[in-house]
């Protein structure tokens, strides 16, 4: 078998594997997980596209990022305070 054919078959195999993962396996896992079902329902309810949130200028994304940053900073501050006490 020539290297061109072998590489083409590898690429086709990878494409099939990716399709299987995203089109077959992932929806099955979502169907089995109550947490993912709630997450999916919230996206549907609010008309969100979770992939698009990272690549757009959605105010909710910025607010969420700022809230996470504040929470992490506060947690680290508390952790340092506790470490100083011990």
Buried (B, 14 or more C-beta within 10 A) or exposed (E): EEEEEEEEEEEEEEEEEEEEEEEEEEEEEEEEEEEBEEBBEEEEEEEBEEEEEEEEEBEEBEEEEEEEEEEEEEEEEEEEEEEEEE
